[in-house]
Amino acid sequence: MITDEKPNVVYWLGSSLYLNITNKCSNRCWFCLRNFKQGVGGFNLKLKTEPTIAEVEAELEQVLSMRRWHEVVFTGFGEPTERLDVLLDIARWIKRRSGSSLVIRLDTNGHGYVLNKGRDVALELCAGGISKVSVSLNGHDSETYNENCRPTFEDAFGTVLDFIGKAKAAGLEVEISAVRLPEVNTEKIKAIAKALDVSFRLRDYIQCFW
C-alpha cells in the first residue's frame, strides 16, 4: 500500500538508498511491477515529471545522513541510462558528498549503448563513480527475451550481452539478475553468467493481487 501520494525520487528499503530518476524504459516487460502497482515499500514511484539534477540532490541531502547506508542504487520504475548525463552528474555528486566508501550501483536493462549512441557507456559509468552494475536478463535467447521483455528495438538480447562484456572490461563489478518466473529459464541464464564470468542473482517476483 502506498502511504505517500507524492511521487518519490529518493526511497529506501533496508540499508539501501534508491534513486528513481526516470519512468522511461526501452523494455515493456509483461511482468513489470509498474504495470500493476504505484510503487514499493510505501513509496510512490510513478513520476509525474522527471526530476532535475538539483531536485534529486536536494532530496538526497535530506536523507544521506539519516543512517549508515550500505549502497546507493539507481533503480526505480524506468531505465536509468535513459538519462545517462543526469545519472553521471548525480553519481559524481554522491562521491563528492560521501567519499569513496559508499557503493554506487546501477540496476539496468543493459540497453545503454543503444540509448546513448556513440558513447562508451561502461567507461563513463566507471569514471563517474559507479562501481557495480546489475543487469536484468529475463530470457536465455533472443526469442524468450523478446517474449518476456518486449524491447522497443531489434537484437536487444545481443545488446545486453554486449553491455555485460563491456562493463566487465571497463572494470565494473557485474552481475546478471533474473526474475523467478515459469517463463524464465533461470538455469540457462545462470549458465550465460558463468560463461561471461560474472555473478548471477535470482530475484523473487513480487506477486500482485487484485
N, C-alpha and C positions, 0 to 999 in steps of 0.2 A: 504493500500500500504506500502510495506517495504522500508524504506528510507536508511537503512544501510545494506549492503550485508554481513558484518562480523557477524557471529553468536554471539548472546548476552547471556552471563551467568547471568548478572545482568540487570534488566529492571524495569520500574516503570509505574504505572497508578495511577493518583491522588496522594494521600498521602501514598500509599502502595508501598513498595520496594519488588521486586520478584526475586527469585533465581532459575535459570534454570540449575540444576546440572546434569541432565541426560535426554536422549531421550528414554531410555529403559522403557518398560511398560509391565506388565503382563495381561493387557486388550488390546483388539483390537476393541474398540467401533466404530461402523459403522459411528457414527455422530461426531467423534473426529475432532476437528479443524485442527489438524496436517495432516489429510488426504486431506485437501483442500487448506490450506494456509501455508505460510512460518513462520508466527508469528502473533503478535498482536501489535496494537498501534505504528506501525512503527519499531518494534524490530523484528529481525530475530531470531527465536528460534530453527531453525534446526541446531543442533550441528554437526560439522564435527568430533570432538573428544570430549571425556568427560573431563571437566576441572579438574585440580588438586586442592587440597585444597588451595595451595599458590596462584593459579591464581584467584580463587573465592575471597579470602581475599584481594588480590591486587585491584580487581575491586571494591569491597565493600568499601575499604579505600578511593577510589576516590569519592564515591557518598554519603557516610553516612552523611557528613557534608553539603550536598547541600541544605537540607531543614529539617524541623522537621517532620520526618516520623512517621506515625501512627502505622505502623507494618512492620515487615519483614516476607515474606511468601515464604516457599519452595513450588514452583509450576512452571510448565513450560510445555514442550512437552514430559514429561515422569513421571514415578512414583518415587518420591524422596527416598522412602525406598529401592529401588533397590541399592542405595549407602548409606546405613544406617550409616556406620562409617564416611563417608565424611560429611553427614548431621549433625551428632552429633558434629564433630570437629568444623565445621563452626558455629553452634549454640552456642557452648561454647565460641568461639572467639568473636562473636557478643555481648554476655553478658559481657565479659571482657572489650570490647571496648566501649560499650554504656550503661552499667549499667542495673539495673533491671527494668527501666521504659519502655523500648522498648518491645512491644509484639512480640513474635516469633510464627508464626502459620505454621502448616503443612497442605497442601491440599493433600489428599491421596485417593487411591482406597481401602484402608483397607486390603491390601494383605501382610502387613509387616511381619506377623508371618510365612507365607508360604515362603516368600522371604528370611527370616533370621531364619531358623530353629534352635531351641534350645536356642533362646534368648528371653528375656522378653522385647519385643519392646516398649510397652507402658511405662513401668517403666524407660527404658533407655531414652526415649524421654523426660519424665518429669525431670529426673535427668540432662539431657543435656541442659535444658533451654527452651524447647518447652512448651508453656502454653496453646495452643489451637490447636485442630485438626478438620478439616472439611473433612468429609468422604463422598465421592461420591457414591451414591447408586441409580443407574438408572434402577431399577427393584424391584417389590414388592415381588417376589418369585424367586425360582431358575430358572424356565423356562423363565420368562421375563428378568431376569438379564442376563442369558446366551445368549438370543437372541439379547439384546441391547449391551452388553459389550464384548461378545465373549472372556471370560477369557481363559488363557492357561493351566488351571488346573481344576480338578473336585471340586465340592462343594465350589465354590468361594463365592456364596451368604452366606452360613453359615459361611465362614471365615470372611467375612466383619462384620456380626453381632457379631461374637466373638471378633473381634478387637474393635468394638464400646464399648462393655461391659467392656473389659479390660482397655481401655483408660479412661473410666469414673471412674472405680475402682482405677486407678492409680492417680486420682486427676486432670486429664486434663479437660479443658473445651471442650466439644464435641458437634458438630453439624453434622447433616446429610444434604447433599445437593443433589438436583436432578435437571435435566435439563427439561425445559418446552418443551416437545415434545408430539405429539399424541400417540407415542408408550410407553410413560412413565406415569403410573398411579400415579400422584403426591399425590392424596388424600390418597391412600393406603400406600405410602411411608411416608407421614406425620403421618399416624396412627402408623406406626412402630416406628418413632421417639418418639411419645408420649408414647408408650408402654415401650420404653427403657429409658424414662425420659431424653431425650436430645433434643436440639433445632432443628428446621428444617429451611432450606433456599432454596427457589426456584430460580433457575438461568435461566435467559433468554438465549435461544440458539442464538448463533451468526450466522446469515444467511450467506450462501456462494453463490456468484453469479458467473456464468460462462459466 
